[in-house]
Amino acid sequence: MKNFRELRVWEKSHEFVLALYSCTRQFPSEERYGLTSQIRRAAVSVPSNIAEGCGRSGDNELARFCDIAMGSASETEYQLLLAKDLGYLDHQTYQTLESQLISVRRMLNSFIRTLRNQKSD
């Protein structure tokens, strides 16, 4: 069992969620139960799945939950694009959030590879 708070990938994904929440406060009120809710749930799923995987028994389980986190990151990436195309995010905000998310996805990918390589050793 690992402490998720010690993982840089969890820390970066948590920072992304905080930034996303701040930006989505400005989405139209009619999106409260639509895109605002959906993008927040998808983004929160990334650090949540990392944390849940850390509470499981071993690297195999952690890698599986990180795979789920990666799927949620991809979902969030599309929803960011949609928010930008709908005019809910300006170009600069979109680029900042997208850059943070790409960084998280790279870190997750590397972490998953490391976990799987340890498993096969």
C-alpha positions in Angstrom: 0.0 0.0 0.0 1.4 3.4 -1.1 0.7 6.9 0.2 -0.9 8.6 -2.7 0.1 12.0 -1.3 3.8 11.2 -1.9 3.2 10.6 -5.7 4.1 13.5 -7.9 1.5 12.4 -10.5 -1.2 12.5 -7.9 0.0 16.0 -6.7 0.0 17.3 -10.3 -3.5 15.9 -11.1 -4.8 17.4 -7.9 -3.4 20.8 -8.9 -5.1 20.4 -12.3 -8.5 19.7 -10.6 -8.2 22.8 -8.4 -7.4 24.9 -11.5 -10.2 23.4 -13.5 -12.7 24.0 -10.7 -11.7 27.7 -10.6 -12.2 28.1 -14.3 -15.5 26.2 -14.5 -17.1 28.5 -11.9 -17.4 30.9 -14.9 -19.3 28.5 -17.1 -23.0 29.4 -17.8 -25.4 28.5 -15.1 -27.4 26.4 -17.5 -24.3 24.1 -17.7 -24.3 23.4 -14.0 -25.8 19.9 -14.5 -24.3 19.5 -17.9 -20.8 20.1 -19.0 -19.7 21.8 -15.7 -20.6 18.7 -13.8 -19.3 16.2 -16.3 -15.9 17.8 -16.8 -15.4 18.2 -13.0 -16.3 14.5 -12.4 -14.0 13.3 -15.1 -11.1 15.5 -13.8 -11.7 14.5 -10.2 -11.6 10.8 -11.3 -7.9 11.1 -12.2 -6.5 11.8 -8.7 -9.3 9.7 -7.1 -8.4 6.6 -9.1 -4.7 7.1 -8.3 -5.5 7.4 -4.6 -7.8 4.4 -4.7 -5.2 2.3 -6.5 -2.7 3.2 -3.8 -5.0 1.7 -1.2 -5.1 -1.6 -3.0 -2.9 -4.6 -2.7 0.1 -4.2 -4.9 1.5 -2.6 -8.1 -0.8 -4.6 -10.4 -3.9 -3.1 -8.8 -2.4 0.3 -8.8 -1.5 0.1 -12.5 -5.1 -1.0 -13.2 -6.5 2.1 -11.4 -4.0 4.3 -13.1 -5.3 2.9 -16.5 -8.8 4.1 -15.4 -7.3 7.5 -14.4 -5.8 7.7 -17.9 -9.2 7.1 -19.5 -10.6 9.9 -17.3 -7.8 12.2 -18.4 -8.7 11.5 -22.0 -12.3 12.2 -21.3 -11.4 15.5 -19.6 -9.2 16.4 -22.6 -12.2 16.2 -24.9 -14.4 18.1 -22.6 -11.8 20.9 -22.3 -11.8 21.1 -26.1 -15.6 21.2 -26.1 -15.7 24.0 -23.5 -13.3 26.0 -25.6 -15.2 25.5 -28.8 -18.4 26.5 -27.0 -16.7 29.7 -25.9 -16.7 28.8 -22.2 -12.9 28.9 -22.0 -10.7 31.6 -23.6 -7.8 30.4 -25.7 -5.2 31.1 -23.0 -7.1 29.4 -20.3 -7.7 26.4 -22.5 -4.0 26.2 -23.4 -2.9 26.4 -19.8 -5.3 23.7 -18.7 -4.5 21.5 -21.7 -0.8 21.8 -20.9 -1.3 20.8 -17.3 -3.4 17.8 -18.4 -0.9 16.6 -21.0 1.8 16.8 -18.3 -0.4 14.6 -16.0 -1.1 12.1 -18.8 2.7 11.8 -19.6 3.4 11.3 -15.9 0.6 8.7 -15.6 1.9 6.8 -18.7 5.4 6.7 -17.2 4.2 5.6 -13.8 2.1 2.8 -15.4 5.1 1.6 -17.3 7.2 1.6 -14.2 4.6 -0.3 -12.2 4.2 -2.9 -14.9 8.0 -3.3 -15.3 8.4 -3.8 -11.5 5.6 -6.5 -11.7 7.4 -8.5 -14.3 10.8 -8.4 -12.5 
